[in-house]
Amino acid sequence: MNVFITGGSRGIGRAVVLKFVKEGWGCAFTYARDKEAAEETVKLASGLNEKADIRFYRLDVKEPERIESLADKVIEDYENIRAVVNNAAVVRNNAAVLMSNEEWEEVLTTNLSGPFYVIRSFLMHFVSNKAGRIINISSLAQDGCSGQVNYAASKAGLIGLTRTLAKEYGPKGITSNVVTVGYVPTRMTEENLAANLHEFWMKHCPLKRIGSAEDIANLVYYLCSDQGGFINGEVIRVSGGLTYAP
Ligand SMILES: NC(=O)c1ccc[n+]([C@@H]2O[C@H](COP(=O)([O-])OP(=O)(O)OC[C@H]3O[C@@H](n4cnc5c(N)ncnc54)[C@H](OP(=O)(O)O)[C@@H]3O)[C@@H](O)[C@H]2O)c1
């Protein structure tokens, strides 16, 4: 089995790559700018499974034509792709009243249009295989989060996208689900989130701990495995029971 993962060069995406490789899957992943980080992911993955078929490709998910040609290349390289994980995303925080068109558009294009372009590029392959798994990575911001009107709208949009695909392509043997992340320390959170987020999390999360990238990767893998085959159109939080963002 083979999987395609966007943004596997670091953070949660890297943990997803490592989980699939550990489970013996072939893994195609992308990076946008940080090639060294992508090479480090390959090094770590090869340490877990030296026979793993792992390859990385440069991709900006804002470029639909590039995604189409890359999907063709990945399908040619691997012959068969079973699952697509839309993990790559950005944040550009601002109060709604101050948010620029650029901040709005960059986040919506990367986080919502990007996953749509990726899915569309692999759908015919899944349809002809009569099998496929689509995972979209969201955030607790999907229900609203101060200072993140663009990010929250993009993640809420993924829910409508995913539930529609679940209905439209379920009959073709393709499942679509959202994995909603709580808080996992990564470059994204370090660079963009309030310094007191850790404190907020420890106070309000029922499990009294923050998440790990592996917590997310485990669910993504389960949903793509045979065991997850009857789960379709769901939005599943991995957040220790915390259900909202500040
Ligand atoms: N960390 C959290 O607490 C948290 C919470 C809620 C939701 N999430 C979600 O979890 C996912 C992963 O987040 P993370 O924290 O691991 O983020 P991260 O550390 O910032 O990693 C983001 C990844 O996305 C890639 N990327 C960025 N812009 C891209 C673009 N235009 N085209 C293609 N790839 C692009 C990056 O590639 P380069 O490094 O090569 O640029 C990198 O591999 C995201 O969907 C995020 O919204 C995270």
The ligand as a Tripos MOL2 file, in Angstrom:
@<TRIPOS>MOLECULE
LIG
   48    52     1     0     0
SMALL
NO_CHARGES

@<TRIPOS>ATOM
      1 N1          0.3620   22.0400   15.4110 N.am      1 LIG1
      2 C1         -0.8460   22.2230   15.8980 C.2       1 LIG1
      3 O1         -1.0560   22.4320   17.1100 O.2       1 LIG1
      4 C2         -2.0320   22.1790   14.9930 C.ar      1 LIG1
      5 C3         -3.2820   22.4720   15.5330 C.ar      1 LIG1
      6 C4         -4.3890   22.3890   14.7200 C.ar      1 LIG1
      7 C5         -4.2640   21.9920   13.4020 C.ar      1 LIG1
      8 N2         -3.0240   21.7330   12.8880 N.ar      1 LIG1
      9 C6         -2.9420   21.3360   11.4750 C.3       1 LIG1
     10 O2         -2.0240   20.2700   11.3350 O.3       1 LIG1
     11 C7         -1.3950   20.3320   10.0380 C.3       1 LIG1
     12 C8          0.1150   20.3190   10.1920 C.3       1 LIG1
     13 O3          0.5050   21.4140   11.0090 O.3       1 LIG1
     14 P1          1.9720   21.5470   11.6450 P.3       1 LIG1
     15 O4          1.7870   22.1840   12.9540 O.co2     1 LIG1
     16 O5          2.7150   20.2710   11.5330 O.co2     1 LIG1
     17 O6          2.5960   22.6500   10.6400 O.3       1 LIG1
     18 P2          4.1060   23.0160   10.2310 P.3       1 LIG1
     19 O7          5.0750   22.5080   11.2260 O.co2     1 LIG1
     20 O8          4.0780   24.4860    9.9650 O.co2     1 LIG1
     21 O9          4.2920   22.2310    8.8470 O.3       1 LIG1
     22 C9          3.5780   22.6580    7.7270 C.3       1 LIG1
     23 C10         3.9220   21.8020    6.5340 C.3       1 LIG1
     24 O10         3.1780   22.3020    5.4240 O.3       1 LIG1
     25 C11         4.0540   22.6050    4.3450 C.3       1 LIG1
     26 N3          3.5270   23.7490    3.6050 N.ar      1 LIG1
     27 C12         3.3580   25.0220    4.0180 C.ar      1 LIG1
     28 N4          2.8730   25.7950    3.0280 N.ar      1 LIG1
     29 C13         2.7130   24.9780    1.9510 C.ar      1 LIG1
     30 C14         2.2340   25.1730    0.6420 C.ar      1 LIG1
     31 N5          1.8270   26.3780    0.1910 N.pl3     1 LIG1
     32 N6          2.2190   24.1130   -0.1990 N.ar      1 LIG1
     33 C15         2.6280   22.8940    0.2160 C.ar      1 LIG1
     34 N7          3.0940   22.6470    1.4490 N.ar      1 LIG1
     35 C16         3.1320   23.6850    2.3100 C.ar      1 LIG1
     36 C17         5.3850   22.9030    5.0040 C.3       1 LIG1
     37 O11         6.4410   22.6870    4.0480 O.3       1 LIG1
     38 P3          7.8820   23.4920    4.1310 P.3       1 LIG1
     39 O12         8.3470   23.3530    5.5150 O.co2     1 LIG1
     40 O13         8.7540   22.8330    3.1490 O.co2     1 LIG1
     41 O14         7.6120   24.8880    3.8390 O.co2     1 LIG1
     42 C18         5.3790   21.8800    6.1310 C.3       1 LIG1
     43 O15         5.7900   20.6060    5.6460 O.3       1 LIG1
     44 C19        -1.9480   21.6050    9.3880 C.3       1 LIG1
     45 O16        -3.0360   21.2730    8.5720 O.3       1 LIG1
     46 C20        -2.4240   22.4310   10.5630 C.3       1 LIG1
     47 O17        -3.4260   23.3540   10.2000 O.3       1 LIG1
     48 C21        -1.9030   21.8300   13.6520 C.ar      1 LIG1
@<TRIPOS>BOND
     1     1     2 1
     2     2     3 2
     3     2     4 1
     4     4     5 ar
     5     4    48 ar
     6     5     6 ar
     7     6     7 ar
     8     7     8 ar
     9     8     9 1
    10     8    48 ar
    11     9    10 1
    12     9    46 1
    13    10    11 1
    14    11    12 1
    15    11    44 1
    16    12    13 1
    17    13    14 1
    18    14    15 2
    19    14    16 1
    20    14    17 1
    21    17    18 1
    22    18    19 2
    23    18    20 1
    24    18    21 1
    25    21    22 1
    26    22    23 1
    27    23    24 1
    28    23    42 1
    29    24    25 1
    30    25    26 1
    31    25    36 1
    32    26    27 ar
    33    26    35 ar
    34    27    28 ar
    35    28    29 ar
    36    29    30 ar
    37    29    35 ar
    38    30    31 1
    39    30    32 ar
    40    32    33 ar
    41    33    34 ar
    42    34    35 ar
    43    36    37 1
    44    36    42 1
    45    37    38 1
    46    38    39 2
    47    38    40 1
    48    38    41 1
    49    42    43 1
    50    44    45 1
    51    44    46 1
    52    46    47 1
@<TRIPOS>SUBSTRUCTURE
     1 LIG1         1 GROUP 0 **** ****
